[in-house]
Structure formats: C-alpha cells, structure tokens
C-alpha cells in the first residue's frame, strides 16, 4: 500500500472541508477528464493489446512527444524496470536535440521498430519536426508510414486527420484530459501495453487512490495541500526521492506542479515551485541549502519499503575505513539515510511529509501518480487558479512561430 505521514500540525478538518467539496464538484462536472480515466481507459488496454499481439517482429517502441506526452511515460519506464513480460525496448524522443535524436535512431532497425507520435493537438512543432526527421532518416514514402507509425492524439485533431489520410492507426486522448494529466490515458496506457507492462494493475492502483480520497475521505492529501499552499514563508516544495528509479518520476512531478500551479491570479503571481532531488546522492549537494539556508521550502520524502532484491554489504574490515554498514542490506542503508535526513529537517522546524511505497510495481505507481494529480488539482483550487491551462507557455509558442516565419 501507500502511506503518507505528515510531520506538521494539521488543520481542523471543518476549516478545509469546503475545498474537498469543490474538488468533488469538479469531479462530478465532467469538465476535467483525468478523474475518470480509471474507468474510460480500461477498454483502451484491450484495444492496445489486440493491436500489438501479432507484431512479434517489433523489438523497439519509440515514443515521440513533448511535456505531458512524454514525461509520464518516462517515469513509468524508469519505475517499472523490473516488471515486463516481453523483450520490447522503450525509447523516448522528447527534445529537439540533434544529439539525442541521432544517438537513438542510429541503433534502430526500421523493420523492428514502431514509432508512437504523440501530441494532443497534433500541432506541437517539436513533435511534427521529429516525425519528419524520422521519415527522412529511413527514406520512407508516405504510403509506407502506416507500417511503422502509430498516432496518439485528440479526436479530430490535425494529427488524427493526417492519420486518416495516411492510413495510420490512431489511439485517442479524451479532449477534456490535459497533457500533463494524461498518463492514465492512451499517452501512458498504449506504450505500457506495447512494452509488456501491467496496464490494468496501473489503473487499479489509481482507482484505489481515487477511492481513498473520494469515498473513504482520507485527509492526508487535503491537509498536505492546504499546509503547503498557505505556508507563510515556504512556496517551494522539494521532492526528495530515495532511489534512482524515481529519476523520470521527478521530471514528471516538476512538469505537473510547475505548469499547473505557476499562474497569475489577477495582478498577483502565485504558485508552488517544485524541486526534485534523488537521495542519497543529493544529500551531498542540495541538502546543505535546505538545512541552513532560507526556510522557504517544504519537503516531501519518497521511499520504497521492499528491499528483498538489494545486495548485502559484505563484512570487510579495514584498518582505516569504518565498518558501520557491514552486513546491511544496500536498500535498507538508503532508507536509513532517508530517515536520518528527514528527522534532521524536522528538528530544524521545517514542514515535512513522507510517502512510503510498499514496493515498486504497476499498482503502487498508479496510486502514486493519481495521488499527485489529485494533489495538484487540490492545490489549484486552494490557490484560486485555473490548474489546467498554461497561458505562459502559449506565449512562447507564438513567438517561436513568428521567429521561424521570419527565418523563412
């Protein structure tokens, strides 16, 4: 299971219950679609498995996407490294960097590869550009594209219409599901199924989180959101994740929080700034600033309890090197470092919470990612903003189009 422990004073529930009612209203309105993906994506699992079942020649799945179309999938790939039932490799192209593009494609055989072109609108210039480069790299003709490409997009988007024109198989993202909240939609479910991960367990974990929040009325998430959004001096939330497997998840968390909560409210600028660290490595870099620097940060610790597959540190005694960790499980050492750091920060009077996952599997990751989506929505309501738009990003896109137009 997932356990969230709060190391700061709770607020009387009756004082914040109105926020719970407002997020329940948002759920029931149907305007925000990610809430309902735990149900609507179930048929997508069957559709995806049916499509891929006879394509045994495919060895490489290459997802091409930006932001919300790639961050969640990258997180899933990193977290579920030990949970696959086929040998297909998942590659992700999520930047217009010639280095990563060339490095990825130079090792692929076309006949063994399937490319997932992912864009909600179908007009993401980075994705369209990479799509064209892949076609050119393999010298493909338009009539050949349906053999090597799958599109993931909104119904009736430009990409969908192009897919109809080319005969390319298209999976759909619900139009009321924003990109950074789309990991439980076709954006995440299709590559999960293609690569042999347990997509149904992923959805079941998300459903368990939904039930804990909306049906069982667990209050930790609500209390945490209120404390962190109303903190008098801290508007930075540090996610301290204890395992290298959380690297992709940290990227997803940053995009989800930053793009959702960094907004203008009238003439005021509000937000919760996300910083993501990996323990124990970043104890030797960023921790000093948290401990002795400005107290403008809240800290969330994230750790995995299961340590069965970790090696035991051997009992080797040296004349000058300490033997404190002799005989200790390596993962238990990592968790001990997490606990020690956490208690040191609590002693400094900082607001801290701890998320503990029983183990790394699709169910627990589904729960964790849905938890953070709910947390983000709750924060947005408490900050009085539109959680689901990104006007600041759109301005940059318009300027880019003007720059490219001038260069032509």
C-alpha positions as CSV (number, residue, x, y, z in Angstrom):
1,X,0.0,0.0,0.0
2,X,0.9,3.7,0.0
3,X,1.3,5.5,3.3
4,X,1.5,9.3,3.7
5,X,2.8,10.6,7.0
6,X,2.6,14.3,7.9
7,X,5.2,15.9,10.2
8,X,3.5,19.3,10.7
9,X,0.4,20.4,12.6
10,X,-2.9,19.5,10.9
11,X,-5.7,22.0,10.4
12,X,-9.2,21.4,11.8
13,X,-11.0,19.4,9.1
14,X,-14.1,21.6,9.2
15,X,-12.0,24.6,8.2
16,X,-10.8,23.0,5.0
17,X,-13.8,20.7,4.1
18,X,-15.1,23.3,1.6
19,X,-12.1,22.5,-0.6
20,X,-13.0,18.8,-0.6
21,X,-16.5,19.7,-1.7
22,X,-15.2,21.9,-4.5
23,X,-12.9,19.2,-5.9
24,X,-15.8,16.8,-5.6
25,X,-17.9,19.3,-7.7
26,X,-15.0,19.4,-10.2
27,X,-15.1,15.6,-10.4
28,X,-18.9,15.5,-11.0
29,X,-18.9,18.3,-13.5
30,X,-17.1,16.1,-16.1
31,X,-15.1,19.0,-17.4
32,X,-11.8,17.6,-16.1
33,X,-11.4,14.2,-17.7
34,X,-8.4,12.7,-15.9
35,X,-10.6,11.9,-12.9
36,X,-12.5,9.3,-14.9
37,X,-9.6,7.6,-16.8
38,X,-9.6,4.8,-14.2
39,X,-12.8,3.7,-16.0
40,X,-12.6,5.0,-19.5
41,X,-9.1,3.6,-20.1
42,X,-10.0,0.0,-19.4
43,X,-11.2,-0.6,-23.0
44,X,-8.0,1.0,-24.2
45,X,-6.0,-1.8,-22.6
46,X,-7.8,-4.4,-24.7
47,X,-7.5,-2.3,-27.9
48,X,-3.8,-1.8,-27.4
49,X,-3.1,-5.5,-26.6
50,X,-5.1,-6.6,-29.6
51,X,-3.2,-4.2,-31.9
52,X,0.3,-5.4,-30.8
53,X,-0.3,-9.1,-30.2
54,X,0.7,-10.3,-33.7
55,X,3.6,-7.9,-34.1
56,X,6.2,-10.2,-32.7
57,X,8.8,-8.7,-35.1
58,X,8.7,-5.3,-33.2
59,X,11.6,-5.0,-30.8
60,X,11.7,-1.2,-30.3
61,X,8.9,1.1,-29.3
62,X,9.9,4.8,-29.9
63,X,7.7,7.4,-28.3
64,X,7.9,10.9,-29.8
65,X,6.3,13.5,-27.6
66,X,6.9,16.7,-25.5
67,X,6.0,17.6,-22.0
68,X,2.9,15.8,-20.8
69,X,3.1,13.5,-23.9
70,X,6.4,12.0,-22.7
71,X,7.2,12.8,-19.0
72,X,4.7,10.3,-17.6
73,X,5.9,7.5,-19.9
74,X,9.5,8.2,-19.0
75,X,8.5,7.9,-15.3
76,X,6.8,4.6,-15.9
77,X,9.7,3.2,-17.9
78,X,12.1,4.1,-15.1
79,X,9.9,2.9,-12.2
80,X,8.7,-0.4,-13.8
81,X,12.1,-1.5,-14.9
82,X,11.6,-4.9,-13.2
83,X,8.1,-5.6,-14.4
84,X,7.8,-6.6,-18.1
85,X,6.5,-9.7,-19.9
86,X,8.2,-9.1,-23.3
87,X,11.6,-8.0,-24.7
88,X,10.5,-4.8,-26.4
89,X,12.6,-1.8,-25.6
90,X,11.1,1.6,-25.0
91,X,12.9,4.7,-26.3
92,X,11.7,8.3,-25.8
93,X,12.4,11.3,-28.0
94,X,11.3,14.4,-26.1
95,X,13.6,17.1,-27.2
96,X,14.7,18.8,-30.5
97,X,18.3,17.9,-29.7
98,X,20.3,16.5,-32.6
99,X,22.5,14.6,-30.2
100,X,19.7,12.5,-28.6
101,X,17.9,12.1,-32.0
102,X,20.9,10.8,-33.8
103,X,22.0,8.6,-30.8
104,X,18.6,7.0,-30.6
105,X,18.0,6.3,-34.3
106,X,21.4,5.2,-35.3
107,X,21.0,2.0,-33.2
108,X,17.5,1.1,-34.6
109,X,16.5,-1.2,-37.4
110,X,13.4,0.1,-39.1
111,X,11.8,-3.3,-39.6
112,X,12.0,-3.9,-35.9
113,X,10.7,-0.5,-34.8
114,X,7.3,1.1,-34.1
115,X,7.1,4.9,-33.6
116,X,4.4,6.5,-31.4
117,X,3.8,10.1,-32.5
118,X,2.1,11.7,-29.5
119,X,0.5,15.2,-29.5
120,X,-2.9,16.2,-28.1
121,X,-3.4,19.0,-30.7
122,X,-1.3,17.5,-33.5
123,X,0.4,20.9,-33.9
124,X,3.3,20.5,-31.5
125,X,6.1,21.8,-33.6
126,X,8.8,19.7,-31.9
127,X,6.9,16.5,-32.4
128,X,6.0,17.3,-36.0
129,X,9.6,18.1,-36.7
130,X,10.9,14.9,-35.2
131,X,8.3,12.9,-37.1
132,X,9.5,14.4,-40.4
133,X,13.1,13.7,-39.5
134,X,12.4,10.0,-38.8
135,X,10.7,9.7,-42.2
136,X,13.7,11.3,-43.8
137,X,16.2,9.2,-41.8
138,X,14.7,6.0,-43.1
139,X,13.9,7.4,-46.6
140,X,10.2,6.4,-46.1
141,X,7.5,7.1,-48.6
142,X,4.1,8.3,-47.4
143,X,2.4,5.0,-48.3
144,X,4.8,3.1,-46.1
145,X,4.1,5.1,-42.9
146,X,1.2,3.0,-41.7
147,X,3.6,0.1,-41.2
148,X,5.9,1.9,-38.8
149,X,3.8,4.6,-37.1
150,X,1.0,4.9,-34.6
151,X,-0.6,8.3,-33.7
152,X,-1.8,9.2,-30.2
153,X,-3.9,12.4,-30.2
154,X,-7.3,14.0,-29.7
155,X,-10.1,13.0,-31.9
156,X,-10.4,15.4,-34.9
157,X,-7.0,17.0,-34.2
158,X,-4.6,17.8,-37.1
159,X,-2.7,14.6,-36.3
160,X,-5.9,12.5,-36.3
161,X,-6.8,13.9,-39.7
162,X,-3.3,13.2,-41.0
163,X,-3.6,9.7,-39.7
164,X,-6.8,9.2,-41.7
165,X,-5.1,10.5,-44.8
166,X,-2.1,8.2,-44.3
167,X,-4.0,5.1,-43.0
168,X,-2.1,5.3,-39.7
169,X,-3.6,3.6,-36.6
170,X,-4.7,6.3,-34.1
171,X,-5.4,6.0,-30.4
172,X,-7.4,8.8,-28.8
173,X,-6.8,11.0,-25.8
174,X,-10.1,12.3,-24.3
175,X,-10.4,16.0,-25.3
176,X,-11.1,17.0,-21.6
177,X,-7.8,15.5,-20.4
178,X,-4.8,17.9,-20.4
179,X,-1.4,16.7,-21.5
180,X,0.3,16.7,-18.1
181,X,-2.7,14.8,-16.6
182,X,-2.8,12.2,-19.4
183,X,-0.5,9.4,-18.1
184,X,-3.6,7.2,-17.5
185,X,-4.9,7.9,-21.0
186,X,-3.6,6.5,-24.3
187,X,-0.5,8.5,-23.7
188,X,0.6,6.1,-21.0
189,X,-1.6,3.0,-21.5
190,X,-0.6,2.3,-25.1
191,X,3.2,2.2,-24.6
192,X,2.7,0.3,-21.3
193,X,0.7,-2.4,-23.2
194,X,3.0,-2.5,-26.2
195,X,6.1,-3.0,-23.9
196,X,4.6,-5.7,-21.8
197,X,3.8,-3.8,-18.5
198,X,0.7,-4.4,-16.4
199,X,-1.5,-1.6,-17.5
200,X,-4.6,-2.9,-15.7
201,X,-2.8,-3.0,-12.4
202,X,-1.7,0.5,-13.1
203,X,-5.3,1.6,-13.5
204,X,-6.3,-0.4,-10.4
205,X,-3.8,1.4,-8.3
206,X,-5.1,4.7,-9.5
207,X,-8.6,3.6,-8.6
208,X,-7.5,2.7,-5.1
209,X,-6.2,6.3,-4.7
210,X,-9.5,7.7,-6.1
211,X,-11.5,5.6,-3.6
212,X,-9.3,6.6,-0.6
213,X,-9.8,10.3,-1.4
214,X,-13.4,10.5,-2.6
215,X,-15.0,7.6,-0.9
216,X,-13.0,6.8,2.3
217,X,-12.3,10.5,2.8
218,X,-8.7,10.0,3.8
219,X,-7.5,13.5,4.8
220,X,-3.7,13.4,4.4
221,X,-3.6,14.8,0.8
222,X,-6.1,17.6,1.7
223,X,-4.1,18.5,4.8
224,X,-0.8,18.5,3.0
225,X,-2.1,20.6,0.1
226,X,-3.6,23.2,2.5
227,X,-0.5,23.4,4.6
228,X,1.9,23.7,1.7
229,X,-0.3,26.2,-0.3
230,X,-0.9,28.5,2.7
231,X,2.5,28.3,4.3
232,X,3.6,31.9,5.4
233,X,7.2,31.6,4.3
234,X,7.6,28.5,2.1
235,X,6.4,28.4,-1.5
236,X,8.9,25.8,-2.7
237,X,8.2,22.1,-2.4
238,X,11.2,19.8,-2.6
239,X,10.6,16.2,-3.6
240,X,13.4,14.0,-2.2
241,X,13.0,10.7,-3.8
242,X,15.2,7.8,-2.5
243,X,16.0,5.6,-5.5
244,X,17.5,6.2,-8.9
245,X,14.3,4.6,-10.3
246,X,12.5,7.9,-9.4
247,X,14.5,10.0,-11.9
248,X,11.8,10.0,-14.6
249,X,9.1,10.4,-12.0
250,X,10.9,13.5,-10.6
251,X,10.7,15.1,-14.1
252,X,7.0,14.3,-14.3
253,X,6.4,15.8,-10.9
254,X,8.2,19.0,-11.9
255,X,6.1,19.5,-15.0
256,X,2.9,18.6,-13.3
257,X,3.4,21.1,-10.5
258,X,5.1,23.9,-12.3
259,X,2.8,24.1,-15.3
260,X,-0.3,23.6,-13.3
261,X,0.3,25.9,-10.3
262,X,2.5,28.7,-11.6
263,X,-0.1,31.3,-12.6
264,X,-1.3,34.9,-12.4
265,X,-4.3,35.5,-10.2
266,X,-5.4,38.9,-11.2
267,X,-2.3,41.1,-10.6
268,X,-0.8,38.6,-8.2
269,X,1.6,35.8,-9.2
270,X,1.1,32.5,-7.3
271,X,2.4,29.0,-7.4
272,X,4.2,26.2,-5.6
273,X,7.7,25.9,-7.1
274,X,8.8,22.2,-7.5
275,X,12.4,21.0,-6.9
276,X,13.2,17.3,-7.3
277,X,16.2,15.5,-5.8
278,X,17.5,12.0,-5.7
279,X,18.6,10.5,-2.4
280,X,21.1,9.7,-1.1
281,X,23.2,11.4,-3.9
282,X,21.7,14.9,-3.4
283,X,22.3,14.8,0.3
284,X,25.9,15.7,-0.8
285,X,24.8,18.8,-2.7
286,X,21.4,20.4,-2.2
287,X,20.8,19.3,1.4
288,X,23.1,22.0,2.9
289,X,20.8,24.7,1.4
290,X,17.7,23.1,2.9
291,X,19.2,22.6,6.3
292,X,20.9,26.0,6.8
293,X,19.6,28.2,4.0
294,X,16.3,30.2,3.9
295,X,13.3,28.4,5.4
296,X,11.2,28.8,2.2
297,X,10.9,25.1,1.4
298,X,8.6,22.3,2.4
299,X,10.0,18.8,1.8
300,X,8.4,15.5,0.7
301,X,10.4,12.3,1.2
302,X,9.6,9.4,-1.1
303,X,10.9,5.9,-0.4
304,X,10.3,2.2,-1.2
305,X,10.0,-0.2,1.7
306,X,10.7,-3.5,-0.2
307,X,14.4,-4.4,-0.1
308,X,14.4,-8.1,-1.0
309,X,16.4,-7.8,-4.2
310,X,19.1,-5.5,-2.8
311,X,22.6,-6.9,-2.1
312,X,24.1,-7.2,1.4
313,X,27.2,-5.1,2.1
314,X,30.0,-7.6,2.9
315,X,31.7,-7.8,6.3
316,X,35.0,-6.5,5.2
317,X,37.1,-4.8,7.9
318,X,39.8,-2.3,7.0
319,X,42.4,-0.6,9.2
320,X,41.2,3.0,8.4
321,X,37.7,2.6,6.9
322,X,34.6,2.3,9.1
323,X,32.5,-0.8,9.3
324,X,29.2,0.7,10.3
325,X,27.4,-0.6,7.2
326,X,28.8,-4.2,7.3
327,X,26.1,-6.8,6.9
328,X,23.4,-4.2,6.0
329,X,21.1,-4.5,3.0
330,X,22.0,-1.8,0.5
331,X,18.4,-0.6,0.1
332,X,18.0,-0.6,3.9
333,X,21.0,1.7,4.0
334,X,19.4,4.0,1.5
335,X,16.2,4.1,3.6
336,X,18.1,4.8,6.8
337,X,19.7,7.7,5.0
338,X,16.2,8.9,4.1
339,X,15.0,8.7,7.7
340,X,18.1,10.4,9.1
341,X,17.8,13.3,6.7
342,X,14.1,13.6,7.3
343,X,14.4,13.8,11.1
344,X,17.3,16.3,10.8
345,X,15.0,18.6,8.8
346,X,12.1,18.1,11.2
347,X,14.4,19.1,14.0
348,X,15.1,22.3,12.1
349,X,11.4,23.1,12.2
350,X,10.7,22.6,8.6
351,X,7.4,21.2,7.3
352,X,7.9,17.6,6.1
353,X,5.9,14.7,4.9
354,X,6.8,11.1,4.0
355,X,5.3,8.9,1.2
356,X,6.1,5.2,1.6
357,X,5.5,2.7,-1.2
358,X,5.4,-0.9,-0.1
359,X,7.1,-1.9,-3.4
360,X,7.7,-0.8,-7.0
361,X,5.0,-2.3,-9.2
362,X,2.3,-1.0,-11.6
363,X,-0.3,-0.9,-8.8
364,X,1.7,1.3,-6.5
365,X,2.9,3.6,-9.3
366,X,-0.7,4.0,-10.5
367,X,-1.7,5.0,-6.9
368,X,1.3,7.4,-6.6
369,X,0.7,9.2,-9.9
370,X,-3.0,9.6,-9.3
371,X,-2.2,10.9,-5.8
372,X,0.0,13.6,-7.3
373,X,-2.6,14.5,-9.9
374,X,-5.2,14.9,-7.1
375,X,-2.8,16.9,-5.0
376,X,-2.2,19.3,-7.9
377,X,-5.9,19.8,-8.5
378,X,-6.5,20.4,-4.8
379,X,-3.7,22.9,-4.7
380,X,-5.1,24.7,-7.7
381,X,-8.5,25.1,-6.0
382,X,-6.8,26.4,-2.8
383,X,-4.7,28.9,-4.8
384,X,-7.8,30.1,-6.7
385,X,-6.3,29.5,-10.2
386,X,-7.1,27.5,-13.3
387,X,-5.0,24.4,-12.8
388,X,-5.4,23.1,-16.3
389,X,-4.3,25.9,-18.7
390,X,-0.8,27.1,-19.5
391,X,-1.0,30.7,-20.9
392,X,2.6,31.4,-20.2
393,X,3.7,28.5,-22.4
394,X,1.4,29.5,-25.2
395,X,3.0,33.0,-25.5
396,X,6.4,31.3,-26.1
397,X,4.9,29.1,-28.8
398,X,3.5,32.1,-30.7
399,X,6.9,33.9,-30.6
400,X,8.6,30.7,-31.9
401,X,6.2,30.6,-34.9
402,X,7.0,34.2,-35.6
403,X,10.8,33.6,-35.4
404,X,10.5,30.6,-37.7
405,X,8.3,32.6,-40.1
406,X,10.9,35.4,-40.3
407,X,13.7,32.9,-40.9
408,X,11.9,31.5,-43.9
